[in-house]
Amino acid sequence: MAARSTRREEAPAVRRATNISLDTKLVEAAKAYGINVSRACEEGLAKQVSDERSRRWQEENRGAIDAYNAWIEENGIPLAEHRMF
């Protein structure tokens, strides 16, 4: 019997050809080091999208975060007496 995978299988990303302009020397250096320029661009873009998503979430939820932090300041951490550290 085959073992079950506990890791969620991800569908392969659908790719779209895109034209971008990059610094020539940077592209040449990347190729000299064997860096996949398309993959590096995709990873950099994914990081920026993730960072922006996080920044916007924090901005949209700032009121709730501030209210929770104020409650903790006033009342302490819930169930603190049960903490083992």
FENZIPE-V907638 format. One record per pair of residues at least 6 apart in sequence whose ideal C-beta (glycine too) atoms are under 6 Angstrom apart, sorted by the first residue. I is the first residue (numbers start at 0). GAP is how many residues later the second one is. D is the distance in Angstrom with one decimal. If there is no record, write none. Layout:
i:I gap:GAP d:D
i:I gap:GAP d:D
//
This chain:
i:29 gap:7 d:5.3
//
